[in-house]
Amino acid sequence: MSKRMTMMALLCVCSAALAGPVPVAPAATRFPLGAFTLVPLRDMLNVVPNDGSVFGKDQTTAAVASVLTAAGASSQDVRLGVDALLVEEPGRTVLIDTGLGPKVGGVLMQSLAQAGIAPAKITDILITHSHGDHVGGLVTATGALAFPNATIRMSAPEWAFMQKNAAQTALVSAIAPKVVTFAPGSPVVPGIDAVALAGHTPGHSGYRITSRGAQLTDIGDTAHSSIVSLAKPGWTVGYDTDAMQGSATREKELKSLAASHQRIFAPHFPYPGIGTIVARDGGYAFVPAPH
């Protein structure tokens, strides 16, 4: 059996039987944005049980199941992609987030290879926030810098938050010489501005990418599920550090994105995660971009 067939077989077995991170096949899909090229990169899949611990913590599991079933999804769990976004622009190669990393089976590096990009070519890494499924790939399985030539950029409050996390002490030590912080909502690199989206974590940032009048926003973890988070944006999410602020930020940002029709990249939506947000039935829905 080929390596690809083995991985896909493992995915089928794990998806049916397990919760948590699940292996996926690597993927890299190109989208033009003005003079830039955007490439969503696959890393893993995260299977979250519908047990009241994450989605709809202030609701019943039956209510969450109803939303999932109405969308034609399994009522037993919520499937979340774990993906990153590569931005190729003149003079820079930017990576937004880095997935879970190789220690837990992430395939970001293989996806990057499919895109024809060597890790040493990455000039800047923009971090939406410091949760493990966004910063785990900053280092190799042995703890060395995975992208040795990249400046690692995150908001100042997020870096402070990460430094206080005892579970990330080794990672903080490894990346500290490369970290440059910015004020929430400020320009970060040419063509990319931060969008302050606090609530999920204290310094959570989205990134608005602009080239020749075309725009796309990487929304980070403003919305996790393309079904539940959009249909019921006011519901409490267990992943949010500040549940009330997280819900308020989610509702405000989704309303703005639906009104502007601006394209988004959502790292936890079904791959490749690029599309638009539309208002629907008192909530919102995701319309994937053709690819």
Disulfide bonds with the S-S distance in Angstrom:
none
